[in-house]
């Protein structure tokens, strides 16, 4: 299915919500390129995300993330998987409102725990395996108010990635034809 828009399709949500896996499948379905903001941050820094956070700290990590998101949001139409916390940045949200259709992949704490447990590339969960759910619930409380500003909300479920991507396509189609 082709979605007729000259805007970027920006996927937002917490780590483990499916932004990258759903984004790849969504891009395939829409015939658009896929871009992963976390990969772009790693390329820009020459380090993996955990190393970037350890070397530069949270504040500089977020500043670098905002710079990368600004560059990507000023790019050509694509499906863009944002970094987990990037939509919290007001500058990124404002630019996304102009340049993108934002889709929040909303997931509950149990699903996020299931998907992130034991993953070593999750910089903001590094070392929290024993208290993972508590930390994820804290992120939900802090960040979901920002994600709720997205144009579209799609529930991320424990289902095949293609099924979630299909539901995102349907939500995009409904949004664009309102």
Beta strands, then each sheet from edge to edge (+ up, - down):
strand 1: 8-12
strand 2: 34-36
strand 3: 79-81
strand 4: 100-106
strand 5: 152-155
sheet 1: 2+ 3+ 1+ 4+ 5+
end
